[in-house]
Amino acid sequence: MIINAKCKKCRAYGQKLFLKGDKCYSEHCVLNKRPYPPGGTKQKRQYKRSMSNYQKQLFEKQKVKLFYGINESQLENIFNKAKNLVGSTPENLAKILEKRMDNVLFNAGFGKSKKYTRQLINHGHFVLNNRRHTIPSTTLKVGDTISIRKESENIKAFNNIKEDILKRKSPNHIKIDSEKLTVTLEKEPVISEINLPFDFDTIVEFYSR
């Protein structure tokens, strides 16, 4: 069995990072069959039970970068933005990441993976508030509405869009119109309701050193 490099990353961190899109939601997810780290013999493979604070911070930071498809400088910039906002910095950090245009569209079922969703945005297949938009990292505001560009409605990527929307369980802050094929950020994300598998406090601690 040949395991994709992306699947190995999920195994290395011991949780689904949804790097393979639909496969991650199916019974074919590698973590279902091999819930242990790659490399070495099966008997020796196990997840670290104890790590230093610094190791935990790096561990969480890397998971978030992989999950949202961002690099180090992007995450650091988002942290700097989050700490200047009113309220909890860890929660602000999580909210900004959740409100990224590529993440919202993926959660709504408009892309099979976050990487693929970013490509669709880059190629100009989406409209934000009635204007063509090509920046996946845009942080949406409450009330912002995304739709498929009229000229792109019949491309292969959207052939089964309505079925894909029904398959995906979207968070409560996103409103989807499956007939008009629009996605609206209806309200601010409530991080406790989304149940994200990350410890944003440790990431804030890392950048606050």
C-alpha positions in Angstrom: 0.0 0.0 0.0 1.5 3.3 -1.1 0.7 6.1 1.3 0.5 9.7 0.1 3.0 12.2 1.7 0.0 14.3 2.9 -1.5 11.3 4.7 1.9 10.7 6.4 1.7 14.2 7.8 -1.6 13.4 9.4 -0.2 10.2 10.8 2.9 12.1 12.1 0.7 14.5 14.1 -1.9 11.9 15.1 -5.0 13.6 13.8 -6.8 14.5 10.6 -5.5 17.7 9.0 -7.9 17.3 6.0 -5.0 17.6 3.5 -6.7 15.1 1.1 -10.2 16.6 1.0 -13.0 14.1 0.6 -10.7 11.1 1.4 -10.3 12.5 4.9 -14.1 12.3 5.5 -14.3 8.8 4.2 -13.6 5.4 5.7 -10.5 5.3 3.4 -8.6 7.8 5.6 -5.3 6.3 6.4 -5.6 7.2 10.1 -8.5 4.8 10.4 -6.2 1.9 9.4 -2.9 3.1 10.6 -3.4 5.2 13.8 0.3 5.4 14.5 3.3 7.5 13.3 5.1 6.5 10.1 8.6 5.0 10.1 10.3 2.2 12.0 8.7 -1.0 13.0 5.0 -1.1 14.1 6.0 -2.1 17.6 8.3 0.9 18.1 5.9 3.5 16.6 4.0 5.5 19.1 3.2 9.1 19.7 5.3 11.0 22.2 3.5 11.2 25.6 5.8 13.8 27.1 7.2 16.9 25.4 8.8 20.1 26.7 6.7 23.3 26.5 8.8 24.5 23.5 8.2 21.2 21.7 4.4 21.4 22.4 4.4 25.0 21.0 6.2 23.9 17.8 4.0 20.9 17.5 0.7 22.9 17.6 2.1 25.6 15.4 3.0 23.2 12.7 -0.4 21.5 12.8 -2.2 24.8 12.4 0.0 25.7 9.4 -0.7 22.4 7.7 -4.4 22.5 8.5 -5.0 26.0 7.1 -2.3 25.8 4.4 -0.3 28.8 5.5 3.4 29.4 5.9 5.4 30.7 8.9 5.3 34.4 7.9 1.6 34.3 7.3 0.9 32.8 10.7 3.1 35.3 12.4 1.4 38.2 10.7 -2.0 36.8 11.7 -0.8 36.5 15.3 0.3 40.2 15.2 -3.1 41.2 14.0 -4.8 39.0 16.6 -2.9 40.5 19.6 -3.9 44.0 18.5 -7.6 43.2 18.6 -9.9 43.5 21.6 -10.4 40.3 23.5 -8.6 37.0 23.9 -5.6 36.7 21.5 -5.9 32.9 21.1 -9.5 33.2 20.2 -8.9 36.1 17.9 -6.2 34.1 16.2 -8.6 31.2 15.6 -11.3 33.5 14.4 -9.1 35.1 11.8 -8.0 31.7 10.5 -11.5 30.5 10.3 -12.7 33.6 8.4 -10.1 33.2 5.6 -11.9 33.0 2.3 -10.3 29.7 1.3 -11.3 28.1 4.6 -14.9 29.4 4.5 -15.3 28.0 1.0 -13.8 24.7 1.8 -16.0 24.3 4.9 -19.0 25.1 2.8 -18.1 22.3 0.3 -17.0 24.5 -2.6 -13.7 22.8 -2.9 -12.5 19.2 -2.4 -9.4 20.4 -0.4 -8.1 23.7 0.9 -5.3 23.6 -1.7 -7.7 23.0 -4.5 -10.0 25.7 -3.1 -7.1 28.2 -3.1 -6.4 27.4 -6.8 -10.1 28.0 -7.7 -9.9 31.4 -6.0 -6.6 32.3 -7.6 -8.0 31.5 -11.0 -10.9 33.9 -10.5 -13.8 31.5 -10.3 -15.4 33.2 -7.3 -17.1 36.6 -6.7 -16.9 38.4 -3.3 -19.7 40.9 -2.8 -20.4 41.0 -6.5 -16.8 41.6 -7.5 -14.4 39.0 -8.8 -11.9 38.1 -6.1 -8.5 36.3 -6.4 -7.0 36.4 -2.9 -7.6 33.2 -0.9 -6.1 34.7 2.3 -8.7 37.5 2.5 -10.3 37.7 6.0 -14.1 37.9 5.5 -16.3 40.3 7.4 -19.8 39.5 8.7 -22.3 39.9 5.9 -19.7 39.1 3.1 -21.2 36.9 0.4 -19.3 34.6 -2.0 -20.7 33.2 -5.2 -19.4 31.3 -8.2 -18.5 33.6 -11.1 -21.2 33.2 -13.8 -18.6 32.4 -16.5 -17.3 29.5 -14.2 -20.5 27.8 -13.3 -20.1 25.1 -15.9 -16.5 24.1 -15.3 -15.7 20.6 -14.2 -14.8 21.7 -10.6 -18.5 22.6 -9.9 -20.2 19.7 -11.7 -21.3 18.1 -8.4 -21.3 21.2 -6.3 -24.7 20.7 -4.8 -23.9 17.1 -3.7 -20.6 18.3 -2.2 -22.4 21.0 -0.2 -24.7 18.4 1.3 -21.8 16.1 2.2 -19.9 18.8 4.2 -21.0 19.7 7.7 -20.5 23.4 7.8 -20.1 25.5 11.0 -23.0 27.6 12.3 -21.4 31.0 11.3 -21.7 30.1 7.6 -25.0 30.4 5.7 -25.1 28.4 2.5 -27.8 28.8 -0.3 -27.5 25.5 -2.2 -29.9 26.8 -4.9 -28.2 30.1 -5.6 -24.8 28.6 -4.7 -23.8 31.4 -2.4 -21.9 31.4 0.9 -22.3 34.1 3.5 -20.4 34.8 6.7 -23.5 35.3 8.8 -21.9 36.0 12.2 -18.6 35.8 14.0 -17.3 32.3 14.6 -17.7 30.9 18.1 -14.6 28.9 18.5 -15.9 26.7 21.3 -18.7 25.5 19.0 -16.4 24.6 16.2 -14.3 22.4 18.4 -11.0 22.9 16.6 -8.4 20.3 17.5 -5.7 22.8 18.3 -4.3 24.5 21.4 -4.1 28.2 20.3 -2.9 29.2 23.7 0.5 27.4 23.1 0.9 29.1 19.7 0.4 32.5 21.3 2.9 31.5 24.0 5.4 30.7 21.2 5.1 34.1 19.5 5.0 35.9 22.9 8.4 34.7 24.0 
